[in-house]
Amino acid sequence: MLIRLISVISLTNFMLLMISGVSTQTAIYRSILIFLVLFAVVYLTIFFLNVIKESPDRKNSAVSSINKDQTTANT
């Protein structure tokens, strides 16, 4: 689904570049560049969301370390 959306965006960009009078090679290069950038952003976003989702230990350890610091400061 996301690949289709990225493809539609890059093809729309290609069409608009061709309508505006840009040369074919330049339009293709720009469309490919947009496709690659969008694909990389989506891929990295999904990757980092999975990393954040799979590491609940960091959340618990941060909370426990804050609690330990507060208890030592109170004593």
Backbone hydrogen bonds, N-H to C=O, Kabsch-Sander energy under -0.5 kcal/mol:
donor,donor_aa,acceptor,acceptor_aa,energy
5,L,1,M,-2.0
6,I,2,L,-2.6
7,S,3,I,-2.6
8,V,4,R,-2.6
9,I,5,L,-2.3
10,S,6,I,-2.4
11,L,7,S,-2.6
12,T,8,V,-2.4
13,N,9,I,-2.1
14,F,10,S,-2.2
15,M,11,L,-2.5
16,L,12,T,-2.5
17,L,13,N,-2.4
18,M,14,F,-2.3
19,I,15,M,-2.3
20,S,16,L,-2.0
21,G,17,L,-0.5
21,G,18,M,-0.7
22,V,17,L,-2.1
27,A,23,S,-2.3
28,I,24,T,-2.4
29,Y,25,Q,-2.5
30,R,26,T,-2.5
31,S,27,A,-2.3
32,I,28,I,-2.7
33,L,29,Y,-2.3
34,I,30,R,-2.4
35,F,31,S,-2.4
36,L,32,I,-2.7
37,V,33,L,-2.4
38,L,34,I,-2.6
39,F,35,F,-2.6
40,A,36,L,-2.4
41,V,37,V,-2.4
42,V,38,L,-2.4
43,Y,39,F,-2.7
44,L,40,A,-2.7
45,T,41,V,-2.2
46,I,42,V,-2.5
47,F,43,Y,-2.4
48,F,44,L,-2.8
49,L,45,T,-2.3
50,N,46,I,-2.1
51,V,47,F,-2.0
52,I,48,F,-2.5
53,K,49,L,-2.4
54,E,50,N,-2.0
55,S,51,V,-0.5
55,S,52,I,-0.8
58,R,55,S,-0.5
59,K,55,S,-0.6
60,N,56,P,-2.0
61,S,57,D,-2.9
62,A,58,R,-2.1
63,V,59,K,-2.1
64,S,60,N,-2.6
65,S,61,S,-2.3
66,I,62,A,-1.9
67,N,63,V,-2.3
68,K,64,S,-2.3
69,D,65,S,-2.2
70,Q,66,I,-2.2
71,T,67,N,-2.2
72,T,68,K,-2.2
73,A,69,D,-1.6
74,N,70,Q,-1.8
75,T,71,T,-1.1
